[in-house]
Structure formats: C-alpha cells, structure tokens
C-alpha cells in the first residue's frame, strides 16, 4: 500500500460525511410526520439510493488510487463533519427536518468542492470528474429542498 496522501484523506472525509448523511436521511425517513409526508417519504428513499451509489463509487476510486476507505461506524463518526444527532417523534416539524437536511447536503457539497480543487492540483482528473458529478447532484438536492422551504437558492451556492 502506498503512503496515505492528502487526496486519500479528502476522499475518506467525503466517505465519512456520506455515511453520516445516509443515517440522517434514514432517520428523517422514519421520523417525519405531517401534511407533506407522502411527498417527502419516497424522496428519502431516492436520497438513500443516491448516497449509496456515491459512497460505493468514491470508496472504489479510493482503493484504485492506493487508498483505504473508512469502513467502520467508528471511523465515520470520528471523521464526519455532519452531526450525528438523534431525533424523536414530534421534536421537529417537517420543514425543520428538511432544513437540517439542507445543511447536511451543504456540508457534503463543500467537501466535494475541496476534493475538486485538490484533484485539480494533483491532476487526478478521473477522480475530479466523479466529484464534479456528485457535487452537481448535491446542488440539485439543495435547490429542490430549498424550493420546498420557499427559500432562495443562490445564497447557498456562494
């Protein structure tokens, strides 16, 4: 195995963030209540699938460039920038849960930006291409959730 690089570290950070975001999405999926339940409940399934695909592709890419992806709950918790916070029935309104989700997607998007800049610097354009696509997915998710909340989108992209 090659020595760990800054690129390996950034990709592992993304893996930790995706893993925690998946847990947060699942928690919202189970605990959401309210008038828009039938609209948002299936969306959480879509997000789970999307995040699973991102996680797998990034972990496999990391292996292909000589890295070792985080693969335990302890590693995810130790390295995630996304909070691990238990919610309870009725603790948050549906819009509040969506707002929390927007913040989590924004953290992941920022990590993708960091990875894109780094992969440009080290000229790993294959990894950069993967990260660009996933960042675009984050942007779309943020836009749609902010539209649901009737919030402006542009300030979240600045």
C-alpha positions, 0 to 999 in steps of 0.5 A: 500500500502506498503512503496515505496522501492528502487526496486519500484523506479528502476522499475518506472525509467525503466517505465519512460525511456520506455515511453520516448523511445516509443515517440522517436521511434514514432517520428523517425517513422514519421520523417525519410526520405531517401534511407533506409526508407522502411527498417527502417519504419516497424522496428519502428513499431516492436520497438513500439510493443516491448516497449509496451509489456515491459512497460505493463509487468514491470508496472504489476510486479510493482503493484504485488510487492506493487508498483505504476507505473508512469502513467502520461506524467508528471511523465515520463518526470520528471523521464526519463533519455532519452531526450525528444527532438523534431525533424523536417523534414530534421534536421537529416539524417537517420543514425543520427536518428538511432544513437540517437536511439542507445543511447536511447536503451543504456540508457534503457539497463543500467537501466535494468542492475541496476534493475538486480543487485538490484533484485539480492540483494533483491532476487526478482528473478521473477522480475530479470528474466523479466529484464534479458529478456528485457535487452537481447532484448535491446542488440539485438536492439543495435547490429542490429542498430549498424550493420546498422551504420557499427559500432562495437558492443562490445564497447557498451556492456562494 
